[in-house]
Amino acid sequence: MKTPKRSIRYLLSCLLIVGFATNLNGQLLKKLGKRAEKAAERTVERRVERETQKKTDAALDSILEPGKKGKQQVPQNPPPGGSNDPDNTGSPQGSNTPSGSGSTGGPKTMQVYSKFDYVPGDKLLFYDDFSNDFVGDFPANWNTNGSGEVVTIGDSSEKWFEMKPGSNVFYIPDVPTLPEEYTAEFDLLATGLDSKTSSSTILRFVLSNDNNFSWGDYVYADIPFCQYHPIGFRVRSKTSQINNNITADIRRDVLGEPHISIAVNKQRFRLWVNEKKYIDIPRFIDASSVMTTLKFEVRYFKDGKERLFMKNLKVAEGGLDLRRKLISEGKVSTNGILFDSGSANIQPQSMGIIRQISQVLQQETGMNLMIEGHTDSDGDDASNMDLSKQRADAVKNALIEIYNVAGSRLQTTGKGESEPVGDNGTADGKAQNRRVVFIKQ
């Protein structure tokens, strides 16, 4: 009789073992299933990331080099002194374009800028394209308590000013004492940016009542270069107690060559990146403060990896409404309509002025205009005469095609270099001479 009991015990033990094994096997299968599911998800995520990166790179290429399959010819680390070593050309390495960035893909066109409302001042105070500086030198029309140099990039002869990072290191252009109303604009190029670029990596645009290397009373706006997160613009005013962060995403913009435009009208401060306005603070500058000096501060760019370059700094008094002047005086001259060098291609950021002219013509339905083009003295007389006429025609075509002005209301002429208003021996004077004049007919 013992044998059946042992058999029953053995059978129960086997059933328990089988049940336990089945349960254990089920748990293992579930765990393995979850792991397989997560692995599959990671594989899909990586595949999506790769495809997204390819599309993003293609979009960036169309912005940086429209019409070309190759990337922008900008070195990751341009050699000191502006060497033209071809081995150093190529797009910035490791630049991860963030998703959800504020700019759209594709080249910037005049149509994109058709609502751009920045109007530069009409009395030039300072202009520097570093053309008169030697490569490797600190620019003659600037001061600093740090270090920097003029460089060329790749195989281009165009000169840039490289500013070195440092806390409380200021770069001060020799701008005369700032008036109450003026504009400032410049182009930037940053290399070495990638997904690890710090949220503290910024260019600080400072207005101060101190003309040396102290802060004094100040206001500033930080232009961010961070790539892993959209940190926006920090704005701070010592005197009006403003200390805030303005939400924005310009990560894609700063991977190109962003054009920065700034307008100061007494207390009001506005800032645009390319065609988009990001800052508009009506009482940023305290009425009791007199901000006399413009300064730049470069902060937390990683030495030897991330580098920042500037060109074409222009500061001009005014930035007022050109429409009233054209209506009241019947004539307005501006050097704020910019063209590509030696070309009649209008730079899109010039559309704020053309837009104002179109608004005058829409209001004053009986007004006709003569559009005069003027150049500096670079090149021969005949070529400059042709170029100035082509540029006047380009402005006319923009008024017709973008703002639907009737062509019969517009005439054009070219004056070439025949009527200078500035010294063609200086960068400032040349910038004054490159102008467009609108005359009521």
C-alpha positions in Angstrom: 0.0 0.0 0.0 3.0 2.3 0.4 3.8 2.1 -3.3 0.6 3.9 -4.4 1.2 6.7 -1.8 4.7 7.2 -3.1 3.4 7.2 -6.7 0.8 9.8 -5.8 3.4 11.9 -4.0 5.7 11.5 -7.0 2.9 12.4 -9.4 1.9 15.5 -7.4 5.5 16.6 -7.2 5.8 16.2 -11.0 2.7 18.2 -11.5 3.9 21.0 -9.2 7.3 21.1 -10.9 5.6 21.2 -14.3 3.3 23.9 -13.1 6.1 25.9 -11.6 8.2 25.5 -14.8 5.2 26.5 -16.9 4.6 29.6 -14.8 8.3 30.4 -14.8 8.5 29.9 -18.5 5.6 32.2 -19.0 7.2 34.9 -16.9 10.4 34.5 -18.8 8.6 34.7 -22.1 6.8 37.8 -20.9 10.2 39.4 -19.9 11.8 38.3 -23.1 8.8 39.7 -25.0 9.1 43.0 -23.3 12.8 43.1 -23.9 12.2 42.2 -27.6 9.5 44.9 -27.8 11.8 47.5 -26.3 14.6 46.5 -28.6 12.3 46.8 -31.6 11.2 50.2 -30.4 14.8 51.3 -30.1 15.6 50.0 -33.6 12.6 51.9 -35.0 13.6 55.1 -33.1 17.1 54.8 -34.4 15.8 54.3 -37.9 13.5 57.3 -37.6 16.3 59.4 -36.2 18.5 58.5 -39.1 15.8 59.3 -41.6 15.0 62.6 -39.8 18.7 63.5 -39.7 19.0 62.9 -43.5 15.9 65.1 -44.2 17.1 67.8 -41.8 20.6 67.8 -43.4 19.0 68.1 -46.8 16.8 71.0 -45.6 19.9 72.7 -44.0 21.9 72.2 -47.3 19.1 74.0 -49.2 19.3 76.9 -46.7 23.1 77.1 -46.6 23.9 76.3 -50.3 20.7 76.7 -52.3 20.8 74.7 -55.6 23.7 72.6 -54.5 23.9 69.1 -53.2 27.1 69.7 -51.2 27.1 71.4 -47.8 28.2 75.0 -47.0 31.9 75.5 -47.5 32.7 76.6 -44.0 35.5 75.0 -42.0 34.9 73.3 -38.6 37.9 75.2 -37.3 39.1 77.8 -39.7 42.9 78.1 -39.4 44.3 81.0 -37.4 45.2 84.0 -39.5 42.7 82.9 -42.2 44.7 80.3 -44.0 42.9 79.0 -47.1 43.9 75.4 -46.6 41.3 73.4 -48.7 41.5 70.5 -46.3 39.8 72.6 -43.7 36.7 73.3 -45.8 33.4 71.6 -45.3 30.3 72.0 -43.2 30.5 72.2 -39.4 30.9 68.7 -38.2 28.6 67.1 -35.7 25.9 69.7 -36.1 22.7 68.1 -35.0 19.7 70.0 -36.3 17.1 70.0 -33.6 13.5 69.0 -34.3 10.9 71.7 -34.0 13.3 74.6 -34.8 11.7 77.9 -35.6 12.9 78.3 -39.2 11.5 76.6 -42.2 13.6 74.8 -44.7 14.6 76.2 -48.1 16.3 79.4 -49.1 15.2 82.7 -47.7 13.4 84.7 -50.5 12.1 88.3 -50.8 8.6 86.8 -50.5 9.5 85.4 -47.1 10.7 88.9 -46.1 7.7 90.7 -47.5 6.3 91.5 -44.1 9.7 92.3 -42.5 9.2 95.6 -40.8 12.8 96.5 -39.8 14.0 99.9 -41.3 17.6 100.8 -40.8 18.7 104.3 -39.9 19.4 106.7 -42.7 22.4 108.5 -41.3 25.4 106.2 -41.1 27.4 106.3 -37.9 29.6 103.3 -38.2 30.3 100.6 -40.8 33.0 97.9 -40.7 33.4 95.0 -43.1 37.1 94.6 -42.1 38.2 95.1 -45.7 40.9 97.6 -44.6 42.3 95.3 -41.9 45.1 92.7 -42.3 44.3 89.1 -41.7 45.6 88.0 -38.3 45.3 91.5 -36.8 42.8 92.8 -34.3 40.5 95.2 -36.3 41.6 98.8 -36.2 38.2 100.3 -35.5 37.5 98.2 -32.4 38.8 98.0 -28.8 38.8 95.1 -26.4 40.1 93.8 -23.0 40.4 90.3 -24.5 41.6 89.0 -27.9 40.4 88.5 -31.4 41.5 88.7 -35.0 40.4 89.2 -38.6 40.3 86.0 -40.6 39.2 84.6 -44.0 37.3 81.4 -44.2 37.8 78.7 -46.8 38.8 80.0 -50.3 36.8 83.2 -49.9 38.5 86.6 -49.7 35.7 87.9 -47.5 36.9 88.9 -44.0 35.3 88.1 -40.7 36.1 89.2 -37.2 36.6 86.3 -34.7 35.8 87.2 -31.2 37.1 85.0 -28.3 34.9 84.0 -25.4 35.4 85.3 -21.9 33.4 86.6 -19.0 33.5 90.4 -18.8 35.5 90.5 -22.0 34.0 93.2 -24.2 34.4 94.1 -27.8 33.7 97.7 -28.5 33.4 99.2 -32.0 34.4 102.9 -32.4 30.8 104.0 -32.8 30.3 107.7 -31.9 28.1 108.4 -28.8 24.8 106.7 -29.5 21.8 108.9 -30.2 18.3 108.3 -28.8 17.2 106.6 -32.0 19.4 104.3 -34.1 19.7 100.9 -35.6 22.4 98.2 -35.7 22.8 95.2 -37.8 25.4 92.5 -38.5 26.0 89.0 -39.8 27.2 86.1 -37.7 28.8 82.7 -38.4 29.3 80.0 -35.7 31.2 76.8 -36.3 31.6 73.7 -34.1 28.1 73.7 -32.8 26.5 70.3 -32.1 24.0 68.7 -29.7 26.3 69.3 -26.8 26.6 73.1 -27.3 25.8 74.6 -23.9 22.8 76.6 -23.0 25.2 79.2 -21.8 26.8 79.6 -25.3 25.6 83.1 -26.2 26.5 86.4 -27.9 25.6 89.3 -25.6 24.6 92.6 -27.2 25.1 95.2 -24.5 24.2 98.9 -24.3 26.0 100.8 -21.5 26.7 104.3 -20.2 30.3 103.2 -19.7 32.6 103.6 -22.7 35.3 101.3 -21.4 35.3 97.8 -19.9 33.0 98.2 -16.9 29.2 97.5 -17.0 27.9 100.8 -15.6 24.2 101.1 -16.2 23.3 98.6 -18.9 20.7 96.7 -20.9 21.5 93.5 -22.8 20.0 90.8 -24.9 21.6 87.4 -25.2 21.5 85.7 -28.6 21.6 81.9 -27.9 23.6 79.3 -29.8 22.5 76.3 -27.7 21.5 73.3 -29.9 20.0 70.7 -27.5 17.3 72.9 -26.2 15.5 76.1 -27.3 16.6 78.4 -24.5 15.3 81.7 -26.0 16.5 85.2 -25.5 17.5 86.5 -22.1 16.9 90.2 -21.7 18.1 92.3 -18.7 18.0 96.0 -17.8 19.8 97.2 -14.7 17.9 100.4 -14.4 14.3 99.3 -15.4 14.6 96.1 -13.4 13.7 93.9 -16.4 15.2 90.4 -16.2 13.4 87.9 -18.3 13.7 85.1 -20.8 11.7 85.4 -24.0 10.7 82.0 -25.5 12.1 81.4 -28.9 13.8 78.7 -31.0 16.5 79.9 -33.3 18.7 76.7 -33.3 18.5 76.2 -37.0 19.0 79.9 -37.8 22.3 80.0 -36.0 23.6 77.0 -37.9 23.5 79.2 -41.0 24.7 82.9 -41.3 22.0 84.7 -39.3 21.5 88.4 -40.0 20.8 90.3 -36.7 18.8 93.6 -36.9 18.3 95.8 -33.8 16.3 99.1 -33.5 16.4 101.4 -30.5 13.8 104.2 -30.4 14.4 106.0 -27.1 13.1 103.5 -24.5 11.9 100.9 -27.0 14.2 97.9 -28.0 13.5 95.5 -30.9 15.5 92.6 -32.3 15.1 90.5 -35.4 16.9 87.3 -36.5 16.7 87.1 -40.2 13.1 88.1 -41.1 11.5 87.4 -37.7 11.1 89.8 -34.8 11.7 88.1 -31.4 12.1 91.1 -29.0 9.9 94.2 -28.8 10.1 95.8 -25.3 8.5 99.3 -25.2 10.3 100.5 -22.0 13.5 98.4 -21.9 15.8 101.4 -21.6 15.0 103.6 -18.6 14.2 107.2 -19.5 16.7 108.5 -17.0 19.6 106.4 -18.5 21.7 107.6 -21.4 23.2 104.5 -23.1 26.2 105.8 -25.0 28.2 102.7 -25.9 27.6 99.5 -27.8 29.5 96.4 -26.6 29.6 92.7 -27.5 30.4 89.8 -25.1 31.0 86.2 -26.2 30.3 83.7 -23.5 31.0 80.0 -23.1 32.0 79.0 -26.6 34.3 76.0 -26.0 37.8 77.0 -26.8 39.2 75.2 -29.8 35.9 73.7 -30.8 33.1 76.4 -31.0 34.0 79.6 -32.7 32.1 82.8 -33.5 32.6 85.3 -36.3 31.0 88.6 -37.3 31.0 90.8 -40.4 29.3 93.9 -41.8 28.5 95.7 -38.6 26.4 98.8 -39.5 25.1 101.4 -37.0 23.0 104.3 -38.3 21.1 107.1 -36.7 17.3 107.2 -37.3 15.4 104.1 -38.2 12.3 106.3 -38.3 9.3 106.2 -40.6 10.6 106.9 -44.1 7.0 107.2 -45.4 6.4 110.6 -43.7 9.7 111.9 -45.1 8.9 110.8 -48.7 5.4 112.4 -48.5 6.5 115.6 -46.8 9.8 116.2 -48.6 9.3 114.3 -51.9 12.6 112.6 -51.7 14.3 110.0 -49.5 17.8 108.4 -49.8 18.7 105.2 -48.1 21.7 102.9 -47.9 19.6 100.3 -46.2 18.7 98.5 -49.4 21.5 96.0 -49.7 22.7 94.0 -52.7 25.0 91.1 -53.1 28.5 92.3 -53.9 28.9 93.4 -57.5 25.3 92.2 -58.2 21.8 93.5 -58.5 20.4 90.7 -56.3 18.6 92.4 -53.4 19.4 90.9 -50.0 16.0 89.9 -48.5 16.5 91.7 -45.2 16.2 95.0 -47.2 12.5 94.5 -47.7 11.5 96.6 -44.7 12.4 99.8 -46.7 10.8 98.6 -49.9 7.7 97.7 -48.0 7.4 101.2 -46.6 7.8 102.7 -50.1 5.0 100.5 -51.3 2.8 101.7 -48.5 3.3 105.3 -49.6 2.3 104.5 -53.1 -0.8 102.6 -51.9 -1.8 105.7 -49.9 -0.8 108.4 -52.4 -2.5 107.0 -55.5 -1.4 109.9 -57.6 2.3 109.7 -56.7 4.9 108.4 -59.2 8.5 107.7 -58.4 11.9 107.9 -59.9 14.3 105.3 -58.5 18.0 106.2 -58.6 20.7 103.6 -58.1 24.2 104.7 -56.8 27.4 102.7 -56.3 30.8 103.3 -54.7 33.9 103.7 -56.8 35.1 100.1 -56.8 35.3 98.9 -60.4 35.3 101.0 -63.6 32.9 103.8 -64.3 31.0 102.1 -67.1 30.4 98.9 -65.1 29.2 100.9 -62.1 26.8 102.9 -64.2 25.3 99.7 -65.6 25.2 98.1 -62.1 23.5 101.1 -60.5 20.7 101.0 -63.2 20.3 97.2 -62.7 19.9 97.8 -59.0 17.3 100.5 -59.5 15.5 98.1 -61.8 15.7 95.3 -59.2 14.0 97.6 -56.6 11.3 98.5 -59.2 10.7 94.8 -59.9 10.3 94.1 -56.2 7.7 96.8 -55.8 5.8 95.4 -58.8 6.1 91.7 -58.1 5.9 91.6 -54.3 3.7 94.6 -53.5 1.6 94.9 -56.8 2.6 98.4 -57.6 1.8 99.4 -61.2 5.0 99.5 -63.3 3.7 102.6 -65.0 4.2 104.6 -61.8 7.9 103.8 -61.5 10.9 105.0 -63.5 14.6 104.1 -62.9 18.0 105.5 -63.6 21.6 104.7 -62.7 24.1 107.3 -61.5 27.0 104.9 -60.9 29.7 106.5 -58.8 29.2 110.0 -60.2 27.5 111.5 -57.2 29.3 110.4 -54.0 28.2 111.6 -50.6 31.0 109.9 -48.7 34.7 109.2 -48.9 35.3 106.2 -51.3 38.7 105.7 -49.5 36.9 104.3 -46.3 34.5 101.5 -45.6 32.1 104.0 -44.0 32.2 106.3 -47.1 31.7 103.5 -49.5 28.6 102.3 -47.5 27.2 105.8 -47.7 27.7 105.9 -51.5 25.9 102.6 -52.1 22.4 103.9 -51.9 19.0 104.0 -53.5 17.1 107.3 -53.8 13.4 107.7 -54.3 12.2 110.9 -55.8 8.5 112.0 -56.2 7.5 112.8 -59.8 
